[in-house]
Amino acid sequence: MGPIAVVLGGLAGWLWFGPTVASARLLMLLGVPAEWWMLRRPWFRRARPAKEAAQWRIASIELCQGIVAELTAGRTPGDALARAISSIEVPDPAALKPVAAVARDGGDIAAALLGAAPPAGGEGLVRLAACWQVSATVGGGLASLVERVASFLREMEAHRQDVSAQLAGPRATARLLAGLPALGLLMAAGLGMEPLPFLFGTPAGFACLLIGLTLDATGLWWTNRLVLRAETAGH
């Protein structure tokens, strides 16, 4: 039972932490369907949207800083925006191409920025569009408005990173607690207690297994919900 428990423990850890690039390629070479290991942990797939949102927020800060630098150098607002767009990297480069085209042609830049803003991470573009609208309506200084937006976005990003750093501990604790049952199986198997026949071969053991899995899953769900609420409140 020792080797079986080791295999189960390793599989549980792999399912929780997710496969690396190397292990994913190995599974593909072995013929394991991609749908199986991609669906092993549905909430793990939120990592990519979260990463793209963070990249958009950083790009928005760099865009504002580039616009201010170009305006200070004497560029026109449209030319400054087009040049600033060409100097930054965004998750979806095609998203800002219409904005650059409108900026060069002298169109409605505020509307173009609103149209290009992604649902997640596009707060900077929305605020930048508001700056353009205010500048065009009341004739305010665009450079000073954009600089204020850039300062606000930097402060928000610093606060967001601070909250994420403070929540790293609870996340790690939740993962550790989730893996303790598998560690218990390994220890029991190492002591010769044979827990698997009890858990899968007797009604009482199977009931204990179901109750334990239910409590473990409930704890993970509740901890994840608390972390998400804390992140939302902190942002």
Backbone torsions as a table, in degrees:
resi	resn	phi	psi	omega
1	MET	NA	-20.9	-179.7
2	GLY	-57.8	-51.8	179.4
3	PRO	-60.8	-37.5	179.7
4	ILE	-64.6	-41.5	179.1
5	ALA	-64.9	-38.2	178.0
6	VAL	-63.3	-43.2	179.2
7	VAL	-63.0	-43.5	179.0
8	LEU	-63.8	-40.6	178.2
9	GLY	-64.1	-42.8	177.5
10	GLY	-64.4	-39.4	178.0
11	LEU	-65.3	-39.5	178.5
12	ALA	-63.2	-43.4	177.8
13	GLY	-63.9	-39.2	179.3
14	TRP	-66.1	-40.1	179.4
15	LEU	-66.0	-33.0	-177.3
16	TRP	-77.9	-49.2	-175.2
17	PHE	-84.4	-14.7	178.5
18	GLY	86.4	149.2	-177.5
19	PRO	-75.4	150.9	173.1
20	THR	-79.2	174.4	178.1
21	VAL	-62.1	-40.2	-178.8
22	ALA	-65.0	-44.0	-179.6
23	SER	-67.8	-34.2	177.4
24	ALA	-64.1	-42.1	177.1
25	ARG	-64.5	-37.9	178.2
26	LEU	-63.4	-41.6	177.6
27	LEU	-62.5	-38.6	178.3
28	MET	-65.4	-40.2	178.7
29	LEU	-66.3	-32.5	179.3
30	LEU	-79.7	-4.1	177.6
31	GLY	87.4	12.3	177.8
32	VAL	-73.5	126.2	-178.6
33	PRO	-57.6	136.8	-179.7
34	ALA	-63.2	-29.8	-178.5
35	GLU	-63.7	-29.3	-176.7
36	TRP	-69.2	-50.1	-175.9
37	TRP	-84.4	-14.7	174.0
38	MET	-75.7	-26.7	-179.1
39	LEU	-96.9	9.3	-175.0
40	ARG	-64.2	-27.9	-174.7
41	ARG	-151.4	88.0	-171.6
42	PRO	-56.9	-37.2	-176.8
43	TRP	-72.0	-13.8	178.1
44	PHE	-68.6	-25.9	-177.7
45	ARG	-73.7	-6.0	176.1
46	ARG	-76.3	-8.8	-176.7
47	ALA	-64.1	-39.9	-177.2
48	ARG	-67.0	-49.4	174.9
49	PRO	-56.8	-38.3	179.0
50	ALA	-65.4	-38.9	179.3
51	LYS	-67.1	-40.6	178.8
52	GLU	-65.7	-38.5	177.8
53	ALA	-62.6	-41.8	177.6
54	ALA	-64.1	-39.0	177.8
55	GLN	-65.2	-37.8	177.6
56	TRP	-66.1	-38.2	179.2
57	ARG	-65.6	-42.0	177.7
58	ILE	-65.1	-42.1	179.6
59	ALA	-63.7	-35.4	178.8
60	SER	-65.2	-39.3	177.1
61	ILE	-63.9	-45.8	179.4
62	GLU	-64.1	-35.8	178.5
63	LEU	-64.1	-45.2	178.9
64	CYS	-62.4	-42.6	179.1
65	GLN	-63.9	-39.6	178.1
66	GLY	-65.7	-39.0	178.8
67	ILE	-63.5	-44.7	179.5
68	VAL	-61.4	-42.2	179.7
69	ALA	-64.0	-41.9	179.8
70	GLU	-68.9	-39.3	177.6
71	LEU	-65.5	-38.8	177.5
72	THR	-63.9	-31.5	179.2
73	ALA	-77.5	-3.4	176.7
74	GLY	100.2	9.9	178.6
75	ARG	-74.2	155.8	172.1
76	THR	-73.2	157.7	-178.3
77	PRO	-55.0	-45.4	-180.0
78	GLY	-63.7	-45.2	179.2
79	ASP	-65.5	-38.1	179.0
80	ALA	-63.1	-42.4	179.2
81	LEU	-65.5	-44.9	-179.7
82	ALA	-61.8	-42.4	179.2
83	ARG	-67.8	-39.1	179.8
84	ALA	-66.2	-37.3	178.4
85	ILE	-63.6	-40.2	-178.3
86	SER	-70.4	-13.5	-175.9
87	SER	-102.1	0.4	-178.6
88	ILE	-117.0	163.4	176.3
89	GLU	-112.9	131.3	179.8
90	VAL	-126.2	158.8	-179.9
91	PRO	-59.0	-35.1	179.7
92	ASP	-125.6	92.3	-176.8
93	PRO	-59.2	-29.7	-177.9
94	ALA	-69.5	-18.9	-176.4
95	ALA	-67.6	-32.8	-177.0
96	LEU	-96.8	-3.6	178.3
97	LYS	-62.5	-42.7	175.8
98	PRO	-62.3	-32.6	178.8
99	VAL	-66.6	-43.2	178.3
100	ALA	-63.6	-39.0	178.9
101	ALA	-65.5	-43.0	177.8
102	VAL	-64.5	-38.1	179.7
103	ALA	-64.0	-39.6	179.3
104	ARG	-71.2	-32.7	-176.9
105	ASP	-87.6	-7.8	179.5
106	GLY	78.9	30.1	-179.8
107	GLY	-86.7	-159.9	-178.8
108	ASP	-81.0	95.8	-176.3
109	ILE	-70.8	-38.0	-179.2
110	ALA	-60.5	-45.1	179.0
111	ALA	-65.4	-37.3	179.1
112	ALA	-65.6	-39.9	178.0
113	LEU	-66.1	-41.0	177.5
114	LEU	-63.5	-38.6	179.4
115	GLY	-69.1	-28.6	-178.4
116	ALA	-87.2	-15.4	-176.6
117	ALA	-67.0	123.8	178.0
118	PRO	-72.9	157.6	179.2
119	PRO	-59.8	-37.0	179.9
120	ALA	-114.2	121.7	179.6
121	GLY	90.2	4.6	-177.7
122	GLY	-96.3	15.3	-177.7
123	GLU	-63.0	-35.8	180.0
124	GLY	-64.6	-41.2	178.6
125	LEU	-66.7	-35.7	178.2
126	VAL	-65.0	-43.4	178.8
127	ARG	-68.3	-35.4	177.1
128	LEU	-65.5	-37.7	175.9
129	ALA	-63.5	-38.7	177.1
130	ALA	-64.0	-37.9	176.6
131	CYS	-60.6	-44.7	-178.9
132	TRP	-64.0	-39.2	-179.5
133	GLN	-66.8	-41.7	179.2
134	VAL	-66.4	-42.7	-179.9
135	SER	-62.8	-39.9	-179.4
136	ALA	-73.8	-27.9	-175.5
137	THR	-85.2	-48.9	-174.6
138	VAL	-109.4	-3.1	176.8
139	GLY	76.2	27.3	178.7
140	GLY	-70.5	160.0	178.2
141	GLY	-67.8	115.6	-175.2
142	LEU	-66.9	-40.0	-177.2
143	ALA	-60.9	-43.8	-179.4
144	SER	-68.2	-37.6	178.2
145	LEU	-64.2	-45.7	-179.3
146	VAL	-66.5	-36.0	178.2
147	GLU	-64.0	-39.2	177.0
148	ARG	-65.1	-40.7	177.5
149	VAL	-62.6	-43.4	179.2
150	ALA	-61.4	-42.0	178.3
151	SER	-64.0	-42.7	178.3
152	PHE	-63.3	-42.7	-179.9
153	LEU	-65.5	-37.4	177.8
154	ARG	-64.4	-42.3	179.4
155	GLU	-64.7	-41.4	179.5
156	MET	-65.4	-39.9	179.8
157	GLU	-67.1	-39.6	176.9
158	ALA	-63.4	-41.3	177.8
159	HIS	-65.0	-41.1	179.7
160	ARG	-62.3	-42.9	179.3
161	GLN	-67.3	-35.3	177.6
162	ASP	-65.2	-42.3	178.3
163	VAL	-64.3	-42.9	179.5
164	SER	-63.0	-38.3	178.5
165	ALA	-65.9	-38.7	179.4
166	GLN	-69.4	-27.7	-179.9
167	LEU	-87.2	-4.8	179.3
168	ALA	-64.3	-36.4	178.8
169	GLY	-62.5	-52.0	177.2
170	PRO	-59.5	-36.9	177.2
171	ARG	-62.1	-47.1	-179.3
172	ALA	-63.8	-39.2	179.0
173	THR	-64.0	-40.9	178.9
174	ALA	-63.3	-40.9	179.1
175	ARG	-66.8	-39.0	179.1
176	LEU	-64.6	-44.8	179.4
177	LEU	-64.7	-34.2	178.8
178	ALA	-66.7	-29.3	-178.8
179	GLY	-88.7	-7.2	-178.7
180	LEU	-63.2	-39.3	177.0
181	PRO	-58.6	-41.3	177.7
182	ALA	-64.1	-37.7	176.6
183	LEU	-65.3	-36.7	176.8
184	GLY	-63.4	-38.8	176.8
185	LEU	-63.6	-41.2	178.9
186	LEU	-62.8	-43.4	-179.9
187	MET	-65.6	-42.2	179.5
188	ALA	-64.5	-40.8	178.0
189	ALA	-65.5	-36.7	178.7
190	GLY	-66.6	-27.8	178.7
191	LEU	-88.4	2.5	178.5
192	GLY	78.3	23.1	-177.7
193	MET	-85.6	-16.1	179.0
194	GLU	53.4	68.8	-177.7
195	PRO	-74.2	-27.9	-175.8
196	LEU	-65.4	-43.9	175.7
197	PRO	-59.6	-34.3	177.8
198	PHE	-68.5	-43.8	-176.0
199	LEU	-70.3	-37.6	-175.0
200	PHE	-103.9	-9.8	-175.2
201	GLY	-110.1	-6.7	-179.4
202	THR	-128.8	148.5	178.3
203	PRO	-59.8	-41.4	179.9
204	ALA	-65.2	-41.5	179.0
205	GLY	-65.5	-40.9	179.4
206	PHE	-66.1	-36.0	176.8
207	ALA	-65.8	-41.2	176.6
208	CYS	-62.4	-39.2	179.5
209	LEU	-63.3	-45.6	-179.9
210	LEU	-64.5	-43.3	179.9
211	ILE	-64.1	-42.9	179.7
212	GLY	-63.6	-44.7	178.8
213	LEU	-63.9	-39.0	179.2
214	THR	-64.1	-45.6	179.3
215	LEU	-65.5	-39.1	179.2
216	ASP	-64.4	-46.0	179.9
217	ALA	-65.0	-39.0	178.8
218	THR	-64.7	-41.0	178.1
219	GLY	-63.8	-41.5	177.9
220	LEU	-63.9	-43.8	-179.6
221	TRP	-62.9	-43.5	-177.8
222	TRP	-67.5	-42.2	178.6
223	THR	-63.6	-42.8	178.7
224	ASN	-63.3	-37.6	178.4
225	ARG	-66.2	-42.0	178.4
226	LEU	-62.8	-40.6	179.3
227	VAL	-64.8	-43.0	179.7
228	LEU	-64.6	-39.5	177.8
229	ARG	-65.5	-38.9	178.4
230	ALA	-65.9	-39.0	178.0
231	GLU	-65.5	-42.1	179.8
232	THR	-64.3	-42.5	178.8
233	ALA	-67.0	-34.7	-178.8
234	GLY	-76.0	-21.9	-178.8
235	HIS	-90.5	NA	NA
